[in-house]
Amino acid sequence: MARPLQDPSKFLPSEWHTANGMQRASTESQKSRSECLTAESWRLVDEIEKTTQKTQSDVNKKTEQRREEIKFWKQELDNKLEQIVHETELLLTFKKRLERALESCKEPLIVAQKCLLYKQRRVGIDSVHDEVEREMVKEAEVLQRIIALLGRTLEQTNEQIRRNRSAKYDLEMDLKDKFTALTIDDYCASLRNDTPDIIYAENAMKLEGNFVSPEDWIDFSNINVEKADKQRNSSLALRALIDGILSQSASDMRKQCEMVNTAFRNRVKEVKDAKHKLETFLTMVMDEIASQEKNIMALKKAIADKEGPIKVAQTRLEARNQRPNVELCYDTVHCSLMSEVQEITKNIQRQGALAQAEAELKRLSRRQLSLEEEIKVKENTLYIDEVLCMQMRESVCINNY
């Protein structure tokens, strides 16, 4: 029997079975690998989910810790800012006290300088470097020293206020940044996986900008806090110094002012006493002048009263000298007349006291003029000290500032 011819495009049954077997084996192998991959995927998904949740939870925890840390430093900065602001306000009031004190020193200094100028108007022996002038010179020096000290202290206060404000500015800038950072971290803490406005940010991982380390971040705020503390302590010390300077300055000014016033009172009393004594001396001199004038008048009258007797005696002698011959006798009458003339002449000559009295009267008159001039000198001194100076000094008022 003839074998039929086989179609070369057809497979043998064995090949068919083999192919089917291979398909089954390949399918089962693929299925097994797929099932393993699915199982591994679920395991990986579960692992990733747990890791993601753990990581996100850790981030949330660290975010919360960071927020608390920012809040802590923000509170510290707030406290220091409040303290430095309060201290600066107090220092500003002390600055005003200094300015008032400095201004109040000007009038006493002007008064002291005017009084010294007035004292130069004294004349004669009263133009003396007395206790009043010495104390006023000292007062002017004290006032000038206090003005210089207050001026330097005011400059120091202005500089401290500037430093306080610089520390305040640094705190405010730091607080502003802390507020912004806290606002951002509050926003980040509020984000959830289902928050509508979350986005992909591919460039977020790039560390661009001036990133600092946590240690530098702490140091920055700590430096601002320490700076504020340092300036606040300096301001406290300065306020204590200002208080002491103002108190001591007022005390020194009052003490020296009273020294000057006491010296004025003593000097015025001394000048008044001297003036009173001079007036007493003037009264004595005036009385003596009146007495001497009476004496001169008496002397002149006595001399005038002797003119008649001496003329009579001399006329008699002249007449008796005309007796003739032997009658020109030096008799007892002639002898008596001679004696009378000599006696009267001698008595008139003894009254040369008139010239002395007149000379003494001139000396008394000069003494009167000298005393009157000296009294005017004292009156001028009293007017300067008691009227011009002491009354002007009554306007000086030294207060505590």
Number of C-alpha atoms within 10 A of each C-alpha: 3 4 5 6 6 9 7 7 5 9 11 10 9 9 11 12 11 12 13 12 12 12 12 12 12 12 12 12 12 12 12 12 12 13 12 12 13 12 12 12 14 12 12 13 12 12 12 13 12 12 12 12 12 12 12 13 12 12 13 16 13 13 16 16 12 15 20 13 14 19 15 12 19 21 13 17 24 17 14 22 23 14 16 23 17 13 20 23 13 14 22 16 13 21 21 13 18 22 15 12 21 20 12 17 21 14 14 21 20 13 19 27 16 15 22 18 12 16 21 15 13 20 15 11 9 17 13 13 10 12 16 24 19 13 21 24 17 17 25 21 14 17 23 15 13 22 20 13 15 22 15 12 18 20 13 14 21 15 12 19 21 14 20 26 17 15 25 25 14 20 27 16 12 19 21 13 13 19 15 12 15 19 13 13 17 14 10 13 16 10 14 11 6 7 9 8 7 10 7 6 7 7 8 8 7 7 8 8 6 6 9 8 9 9 8 11 11 13 12 12 20 15 13 20 23 13 20 25 18 15 24 24 14 15 22 16 12 18 20 12 13 21 17 12 17 21 14 14 24 19 15 16 20 17 13 19 23 14 18 24 19 15 19 22 16 14 19 21 14 12 20 17 13 15 20 14 13 18 16 13 15 20 14 13 17 16 12 16 19 13 13 17 16 12 16 19 13 13 19 13 11 13 16 11 11 14 13 9 13 19 12 13 20 15 13 15 18 11 10 17 14 10 11 9 7 6 11 12 14 11 10 9 13 17 12 14 20 15 13 16 18 14 13 16 15 11 13 18 11 10 15 12 14 17 12 12 16 15 12 16 19 13 13 18 16 12 16 19 13 14 20 15 13 20 21 14 20 25 16 16 24 20 16 20 23 17 12 16 22 19 12 16 18 9 11 17 12 16 13 12 17
